[in-house]
Amino acid sequence: DAGITQSPRHKVTETGTPVTLRCHQTENHRYMYWYRQDPGHGLRLIHYSYGVKDTDKGEVSDGYSVSRSKTEDFLLTLESATSSQTSVYFCATGAGNTGELFFGEGSRLTVL
Amino acid sequence: QKEVEQNSGPLSVPEGAIASLNCTYSDRGSQSFFWYRQYSGKSPELIMFIYSNGDKEDGRFTAQLNKASQYVSLLIRDSQPSDSATYLCAVNLYSNYQLIWGAGTKLIIKP
């Protein structure tokens, strides 16, 4: 268990409101990722980080921003939530640049 | 467009039989291959990875990789009801941090 916690675990919000999801890890892993998971699409990468203040876009980054000010925390922000961002969001970490990832419990976001 | 394809299932297998899950990928630059298991409502967890052509065994699980044919498979021997889950295939290119994921195959083991 990589000690990855996400908060909040569940959130219902309205279109146009800002939302921030937090991922906290206790394993000192260098790499952190935010994915969304939707039926029929599998996991899709939103943003990732390869170090403090080092972040980059994934394949579905539009409408999302991230920040990583400390090794242990990776924040995902939806500046103005839309219904298409209703999804389950997973944070993942990795010690190295491989596919061996450890996942948080997930955050279910509903945008009405 | 780099793609990873899996049959969505559900794949129904009797308890004690061998479950065979398949995954194909489009990019010949793919270097490493992963199988994750995801129980309903839970997060994915890594069960196997394979880098070289051939078979890799870990307990009841065997991963098989054929780079020439661009497919990777996962065999589960002596299937148990607790193996019922969605199995996600993921492929990593050598040059970046991004995994490409399949949509997963739902496996049901019937007692």
Interface residues (C-beta under 8 A of the other chain):
Chain A: Y31 Y33 G40 H41 G42 L43 R44 L45 Y48 Y50 D56 G58 E59 F90 N97 T98 G99 E100 L101 F102 F103 G104 E105 G106
Chain B: V4 S8 S32 F33 F34 K42 S43 P44 E45 L46 F49 L88 A90 V91 N92 Y97 Q98 L99 W101 G102 A103 G104
